Amino acid sequence: MRSIRPDATLILLLPPSPAIQEERLRARGDDEDHIARRLAEGAEEERLGRAIADAVVINDTVAQATADVGSILVLRRSASH
């Protein structure tokens, strides 16, 4: 993304914890293999994402995460003007 849009704001969305991510995957009916794979992939994705993200948002609730993303974008836009 940076090579295409160097001015892009990269926001990493994360679950509050791996345990909550696991609960969410179980609640939607994912099978054990998928849950194990997503948790392992999620750890690597978080490591890589933190290295490139301009901001990190913890997705406790949709309303809170949406508000946090909106605030980040407002601040980034204000700073660029």
N, C-alpha and C positions, 0 to 999 in steps of 0.2 A: 504494500500500500504506500509506504513512504516513497518508493521510487516513482510511483504514479502521481501521488499527491503529497509532496513534502510538508504541506501545511495542514494535513489531516490531523485530527485529534483522535488518538487511539485510546479507547477506554476498555479495560479488562473487567468483565463481569464475573464475579466469583460467588459461589455459595458460601454461607456463613462458616461452614466447616465440612470436612469430608463426611462426618457422621450425618449431617443434615442432608448433604448431597445423596448419600446412600438412602436415607429415609424417603427423600423425594422420588428417587428412582423406584424404590419398592412400592410407594404409593401409586405410581402410575402403572404398576404391574410388570415391570421389566424382569426378565429372568436372571438367575444368579450369575450366569456367564457374562451377560451384558453388563450387569452391575459391577462385577469385578473388573471388567475391561474398561468401563467408563471411569471408575475410580483411579485406575492406574494411568489411563490417558490424561485424566484431569490434572493429576499431579505434574506431569510433564508439560501440559498446556499452560498451567499456572506459572511454572518456572520460566518458560519461554515468553509468555505474555508479560510477566513483570519486567522482563528485560527490555521490552519495546514500548510498553504502555506509557501514556502521558498521565494516566490516572487509573485508579482501581476503585471499583464500586462493589460493595458486598450486597448481594441480592437477598436481603432478609424478607422483604415483601416487594411486590410489584410496584406499589405506590411509592415506597421509599426509594427504591432503586431508580425509578423513573425521575423522581424529584432530584436525586443526586446527579444523574446524567444531565438533566436539564441545567442544573446549577453549574456543572463543570463547563458545559458548552457556553453558557452566558459569560462566565469568567474568561474563557479562552477568547471569545469574540471581543469582549471588552479590552482585553490585553493587546489584541492585534490592531486595534484602532488608535 
